[in-house]
């Protein structure tokens, strides 16, 4: 388990340089310590979490402590959920929330005790990159290849300025998605691996039955309200838009998943072959209008209940 933990952290460390592959590393690192704690070997689980995290000292002196706290916390969450027969989504939600809270504490610690201008410096650097984007060698080569003039590029950047300035402020929703996806994959792999060792975690329900509480719609409505509020004060308008868009992304993705679950249930009713299901989903992914319809289906399912699920 110690070797597995170290190797998992090596995968995570390498994947830092490859976008989105880091999800695999995050999904792997918790498996050894979780397995040990579910076997009742609590101290060995803690030692495994600490030993694996030591790999990250080669990159930074603070990050290992973040992952030590994360792995130990997640291990005890698995133990609590396993002992109390909690569902898989409760386990995934608790683990993800702990990860996000620890990440916020970590960033706050750096901002307060190490670099008070950490976040502001990042935003200033980003703005400088956007300003100097037309002079970037890659952009220059692209302009030459596509026969785009400097004036055309400046006009395009001017039109996209609002969106580009907003991008850094959308990081919270991206991080939340990243964390929940990696936690879900970790639980799924744990469920398969641990079963071979006699540890039976509660199975993930069939995709067509996935559901969320009806009151989650208020998160989506709140995001929509914050985005459509008319501009009234420059100090608050941008902040309202940033918070609103983050909420729309998080809850929009959530209802997109439910929308696809509804679609999968419809496929089951008509006994459509799996190959055709995958081809239809791929085809939908290529059309923005169809992609917009999917979360709408997920939202409508709250009241219409397309799948006739038993809800409390």
C-alpha positions in Angstrom: 0.0 0.0 0.0 2.9 2.4 0.7 4.4 1.7 -2.7 1.0 2.2 -4.3 0.6 5.5 -2.5 4.0 6.8 -3.5 3.4 5.7 -7.2 -0.1 7.4 -7.1 1.5 10.7 -5.9 4.1 10.4 -8.7 1.3 10.1 -11.2 -0.3 13.2 -9.7 3.0 15.1 -9.7 3.6 14.2 -13.4 0.1 15.0 -14.4 0.4 18.6 -13.0 2.0 19.4 -16.4 -0.9 17.8 -18.4 -4.3 19.5 -18.1 -7.2 17.3 -16.8 -5.0 14.2 -16.5 -4.4 15.3 -12.9 -7.9 13.9 -12.3 -6.4 10.4 -12.5 -3.7 11.3 -10.0 -6.2 12.7 -7.6 -8.5 9.7 -8.0 -5.6 7.3 -7.2 -3.9 8.9 -4.2 -6.6 8.2 -1.7 -7.2 4.5 -2.5 -4.3 3.0 -0.3 -5.1 4.9 2.8 -8.9 4.3 2.4 -8.4 0.6 2.0 -6.2 0.4 5.1 -8.7 2.3 7.3 -11.6 0.2 6.1 -9.6 -2.9 7.2 -9.3 -1.3 10.6 -5.6 -0.4 10.3 -6.0 3.2 11.3 -2.4 4.1 12.1 -1.1 2.4 9.0 -3.6 4.4 7.0 -2.3 7.7 8.5 1.3 6.6 7.9 0.4 5.7 4.3 -1.2 9.1 3.8 1.9 10.9 5.2 4.4 8.8 3.3 2.8 9.2 -0.1 2.4 13.0 0.4 6.2 13.3 1.0 6.8 13.0 -2.7 5.4 16.5 -3.2 8.1 18.0 -1.0 10.2 18.0 -4.3 7.8 20.7 -5.6 6.8 22.7 -2.6 7.1 22.7 1.2 3.5 23.4 1.9 1.5 21.3 -0.6 2.3 18.0 1.1 0.6 19.1 4.3 -2.5 20.0 2.3 -2.6 16.4 0.9 -1.8 14.8 4.2 -4.8 16.5 5.8 -6.9 15.7 2.7 -6.1 11.9 2.7 -6.5 11.5 6.4 -9.9 13.3 6.3 -11.2 11.4 3.3 -10.1 8.1 4.9 -12.2 8.8 8.0 -15.1 10.0 5.8 -15.0 6.6 4.0 -14.9 4.8 7.4 -17.9 6.8 8.7 -19.9 6.3 5.5 -19.0 2.6 5.4 -19.9 2.0 9.1 -23.2 3.9 8.8 -24.2 2.5 5.4 -24.3 5.9 3.8 -24.9 6.1 0.0 -22.1 6.6 -2.5 -23.1 10.1 -3.4 -23.1 11.2 0.3 -19.5 9.8 0.5 -18.5 11.6 -2.7 -20.1 14.9 -1.6 -18.5 14.8 1.9 -15.0 14.0 0.4 -15.3 16.8 -2.2 -16.5 19.4 0.3 -13.6 18.6 2.6 -11.2 18.9 -0.3 -12.6 22.3 -1.3 -12.5 23.6 2.3 -8.9 22.5 2.7 -8.0 24.1 -0.6 -9.6 27.4 0.5 -7.7 27.2 3.9 -4.5 26.6 2.0 -5.0 29.5 -0.4 -6.0 31.8 2.5 -2.9 30.7 4.5 -0.6 31.7 1.6 -2.5 35.0 1.1 -2.4 36.0 4.7 1.0 34.7 6.0 3.2 34.4 3.0 2.2 36.6 0.1 -0.6 39.1 0.9 -0.8 40.0 -2.8 -0.9 36.4 -4.1 -4.3 36.6 -5.7 -4.0 40.2 -6.9 -0.6 39.4 -8.4 -2.0 36.5 -10.3 -4.9 38.6 -11.6 -2.4 41.4 -12.6 -0.2 38.9 -14.4 -3.2 37.5 -16.3 -4.3 41.0 -17.4 -0.8 41.7 -18.6 -0.9 38.5 -20.7 -4.2 39.5 -22.2 -2.9 43.0 -23.1 0.3 41.5 -24.7 -1.6 38.7 -26.4 -1.4 40.2 -30.0 2.5 40.3 -29.6 2.7 36.6 -28.5 4.7 34.6 -31.1 2.1 31.9 -31.3 -0.6 34.4 -32.0 1.6 36.2 -34.5 2.2 32.9 -36.4 -1.6 32.2 -36.3 -2.3 35.7 -37.7 0.2 35.1 -40.5 -1.2 31.7 -41.3 -4.8 32.9 -41.3 -4.0 36.2 -43.0 -5.4 38.2 -40.1 -4.3 41.8 -39.8 -3.3 43.5 -36.6 -6.4 45.7 -36.7 -8.7 42.6 -37.1 -7.0 40.9 -34.1 -7.3 44.0 -32.0 -11.0 44.3 -32.9 -11.6 40.6 -32.0 -9.8 41.0 -28.7 -11.8 44.1 -27.9 -15.0 42.2 -28.5 -13.8 39.3 -26.3 -12.4 41.5 -23.6 -15.3 41.1 -21.2 -15.2 37.3 -21.5 -11.3 37.1 -21.2 -11.3 39.3 -18.1 -14.0 37.1 -16.5 -12.1 33.8 -17.1 -9.9 33.9 -13.9 -13.0 34.5 -11.8 -14.6 31.3 -13.1 -11.9 29.2 -11.6 -14.0 28.3 -8.5 -16.6 26.4 -10.7 -13.8 24.7 -12.7 -12.1 23.6 -9.4 -15.4 22.3 -8.0 -16.1 20.3 -11.2 -12.5 19.0 -11.1 -12.7 17.9 -7.5 -16.1 16.2 -7.7 -15.2 14.3 -10.9 -11.9 13.0 -9.4 -13.7 12.0 -6.1 -16.4 10.2 -8.1 -13.7 8.3 -10.1 -11.9 7.5 -6.9 -15.0 6.0 -5.3 -15.8 4.0 -8.5 -12.3 2.5 -8.6 -12.3 1.9 -4.8 -15.6 0.1 -5.2 -14.1 -2.3 -7.8 -10.7 -2.8 -6.2 -11.9 -3.3 -2.6 -14.5 -5.9 -3.6 -11.7 -8.2 -4.5 -10.4 -7.9 -0.9 -13.8 -8.5 0.7 -14.6 -4.9 1.3 -18.0 -4.2 -0.3 -18.8 -0.5 -0.7 -22.3 0.5 -1.7 -22.7 0.4 -5.4 -23.4 3.5 -7.6 -27.0 3.5 -8.7 -27.9 2.9 -12.4 -27.2 6.0 -14.4 -30.8 6.3 -15.5 -31.9 6.6 -11.9 -29.6 9.4 -10.9 -31.4 12.3 -9.2 -30.9 15.3 -7.0 -33.1 17.1 -4.5 -35.6 19.5 -6.0 -34.3 22.4 -3.9 -31.0 22.4 -5.9 -32.9 24.5 -8.4 -32.6 27.5 -6.1 -28.8 27.5 -6.8 -29.5 27.7 -10.5 -32.1 30.4 -10.0 -29.8 32.4 -7.8 -27.1 32.3 -10.5 -29.6 33.4 -13.2 -30.8 36.3 -11.0 -27.3 37.6 -10.3 -26.5 37.5 -14.1 -29.6 39.3 -15.3 -29.6 42.0 -12.6 -29.3 45.3 -14.4 -26.0 47.2 -14.0 -26.3 49.8 -11.2 -22.9 50.1 -9.6 -19.5 49.3 -11.2 -18.1 48.1 -7.8 -20.7 45.3 -7.6 -21.8 44.5 -11.2 -18.7 42.5 -12.1 -18.8 40.6 -8.7 -22.5 39.7 -9.2 -21.8 38.5 -12.7 -18.8 36.4 -11.6 -20.7 34.8 -8.7 -23.8 34.3 -10.9 -21.8 32.7 -13.8 -20.0 30.3 -11.4 -23.4 29.2 -9.9 -24.8 28.7 -13.4 -21.8 26.6 -14.4 -21.9 24.4 -11.3 -25.7 23.8 -11.3 -25.8 23.8 -15.1 -23.3 20.9 -15.2 -25.3 19.2 -12.5 -28.6 19.4 -14.4 -26.7 18.4 -17.6 -25.8 15.1 -15.9 -29.4 14.7 -14.8 -30.6 15.5 -18.3 -28.4 12.8 -19.8 -29.7 10.4 -17.1 -33.2 11.2 -18.3 -32.1 10.6 -21.9 -30.5 7.3 -20.8 -33.8 6.2 -19.2 -35.6 7.0 -22.5 -33.0 4.9 -24.3 -33.8 2.0 -21.9 -37.5 2.4 -22.5 -37.1 2.1 -26.3 -34.4 -0.6 -25.8 -31.9 1.3 -28.0 -28.5 -0.5 -28.4 -25.5 0.9 -26.5 -23.6 1.7 -29.7 -26.5 4.0 -30.9 -26.8 5.6 -27.4 -23.1 6.6 -27.5 -23.4 7.8 -31.1 -26.5 9.9 -30.2 -24.7 11.5 -27.2 -21.6 12.2 -29.3 -23.8 13.8 -31.9 -25.6 16.0 -29.3 -22.2 17.2 -28.0 -21.4 18.7 -31.4 -24.5 21.0 -31.4 -24.7 23.8 -28.9 -28.5 24.1 -29.1 -28.9 20.4 -28.3 -26.4 20.8 -25.4 -28.5 23.6 -24.0 -31.7 21.5 -24.2 -30.1 18.7 -22.0 -29.9 20.7 -18.8 -33.4 22.1 -19.5 -34.6 18.5 -19.6 -32.8 17.9 -16.3 -34.6 20.9 -14.7 -38.0 20.0 -16.2 -37.6 16.5 -14.7 -38.0 18.0 -11.2 -41.7 18.6 -12.0 -42.6 16.3 -14.9 -40.6 13.3 -13.6 -40.0 11.7 -17.0 -38.6 8.6 -15.5 -41.4 8.1 -12.9 -38.9 7.9 -10.1 -40.2 7.5 -6.5 -39.4 10.7 -4.8 -40.0 11.8 -1.2 
